[in-house]
């Protein structure tokens, strides 16, 4: 079973950047699609981005398109989320997830088999 641990969250001013990491252990992530979700205070968890097994295919939620980039290093068993031009509305706990299905299923939480515990991102105005 794969275990996921997120890191890289913190406090940043609006317009700034952060890079989140999701380190996997227990088994290789090379056979999983991977995704990022976030949950803002008082709101439901929402899809942010997903990436296919090879890293060539990606999917993004509309609010982050053009600002966030998901990538993966299968050799290092790690997934990344580069977040640029951050806005106060990006403030949330960010979670990493692994899916046994195609990356396109992740936005509807399809096939998810593991979650991390999250890392907090706070964007000040």
C-alpha positions as CSV (number, residue, x, y, z in Angstrom):
1,X,0.0,0.0,0.0
2,X,1.3,3.4,-0.9
3,X,1.7,6.2,1.8
4,X,1.8,9.8,0.8
5,X,3.3,12.8,2.7
6,X,2.9,16.4,1.5
7,X,5.3,19.2,2.2
8,X,6.1,22.7,1.0
9,X,3.1,24.6,2.3
10,X,3.5,27.9,4.1
11,X,2.6,31.6,4.2
12,X,3.1,33.6,1.0
13,X,2.0,37.0,-0.2
14,X,-0.4,37.3,-3.1
15,X,1.4,37.0,-6.4
16,X,4.0,34.8,-4.9
17,X,4.9,31.1,-5.6
18,X,5.2,27.9,-3.7
19,X,6.2,24.4,-4.7
20,X,4.4,21.5,-3.0
21,X,5.9,18.0,-2.9
22,X,4.2,14.7,-2.3
23,X,6.6,11.9,-1.3
24,X,5.4,8.4,-1.7
25,X,6.6,5.3,0.2
26,X,5.5,1.7,0.4
27,X,5.4,1.1,-3.3
28,X,6.2,2.8,-6.5
29,X,3.8,5.5,-7.8
30,X,4.7,4.8,-11.4
31,X,1.6,2.7,-12.0
32,X,-0.7,5.3,-10.4
33,X,-2.3,8.5,-11.7
34,X,-1.7,11.2,-9.1
35,X,-3.6,14.3,-8.2
36,X,-3.8,17.3,-5.9
37,X,-7.0,18.4,-4.1
38,X,-7.5,21.3,-1.7
39,X,-10.0,22.2,1.1
40,X,-10.5,25.8,2.1
41,X,-11.9,26.7,5.5
42,X,-15.7,26.0,5.6
43,X,-15.7,24.5,2.1
44,X,-15.7,21.0,0.6
45,X,-12.5,19.4,-0.8
46,X,-12.1,20.2,-4.4
47,X,-10.0,18.9,-7.3
48,X,-6.9,21.0,-8.3
49,X,-4.8,19.0,-10.7
50,X,-4.0,15.5,-12.0
51,X,-1.3,13.8,-13.9
52,X,-1.1,10.5,-15.8
53,X,1.3,7.6,-15.2
54,X,4.0,8.8,-17.6
55,X,3.6,12.5,-16.7
56,X,2.7,13.6,-20.2
57,X,-1.0,14.0,-19.6
58,X,-2.4,16.5,-17.2
59,X,-5.7,18.0,-16.1
60,X,-6.4,21.2,-14.2
61,X,-9.3,22.8,-12.4
62,X,-10.3,26.0,-14.2
63,X,-9.4,28.3,-11.2
64,X,-5.7,27.2,-11.4
65,X,-5.2,26.8,-15.1
66,X,-2.2,28.8,-16.3
67,X,-0.9,29.3,-12.7
68,X,-0.3,25.8,-11.3
69,X,1.7,23.0,-12.9
70,X,1.7,19.4,-11.8
71,X,4.6,17.2,-12.4
72,X,6.1,13.9,-11.3
73,X,9.4,12.1,-10.8
74,X,8.7,8.4,-10.9
75,X,12.3,7.5,-10.1
76,X,12.1,9.7,-7.0
77,X,8.6,8.5,-6.2
78,X,7.5,12.2,-5.8
79,X,4.8,14.4,-7.3
80,X,5.0,18.2,-7.3
81,X,2.6,21.1,-7.6
82,X,4.2,24.4,-8.7
83,X,1.9,27.2,-7.8
84,X,2.6,30.7,-9.2
85,X,0.7,34.0,-9.0
86,X,-1.0,32.8,-5.8
87,X,-4.2,34.5,-4.7
88,X,-5.9,34.7,-1.3
89,X,-8.6,32.3,-2.6
90,X,-5.9,29.7,-3.0
91,X,-5.6,29.5,0.8
92,X,-6.4,25.9,1.7
93,X,-5.0,22.6,2.9
94,X,-3.6,20.8,-0.1
95,X,-3.8,17.0,-0.3
96,X,-2.1,14.6,-2.6
97,X,-3.9,11.5,-3.8
98,X,-3.2,8.4,-5.8
99,X,-5.6,6.7,-8.2
100,X,-5.7,3.3,-9.8
101,X,-7.6,4.6,-12.7
102,X,-6.8,7.0,-15.6
103,X,-5.9,10.5,-14.5
104,X,-9.1,11.9,-16.0
105,X,-11.0,10.1,-13.2
106,X,-9.2,12.0,-10.5
107,X,-11.3,15.2,-10.9
108,X,-14.3,13.2,-9.8
109,X,-12.3,11.3,-7.2
110,X,-12.4,8.1,-9.2
111,X,-10.3,5.2,-8.2
112,X,-8.6,7.0,-5.3
113,X,-6.6,4.5,-3.2
114,X,-4.5,6.7,-1.0
115,X,-4.5,10.2,0.5
116,X,-1.9,12.3,2.3
117,X,-2.6,14.2,5.4
118,X,-2.2,17.6,3.7
119,X,-0.1,20.7,3.9
120,X,-1.4,24.2,4.6
121,X,-1.0,27.0,2.1
122,X,-1.9,30.5,3.3
123,X,-1.9,33.4,0.8
124,X,-2.1,36.9,2.3
125,X,-3.5,39.9,0.5
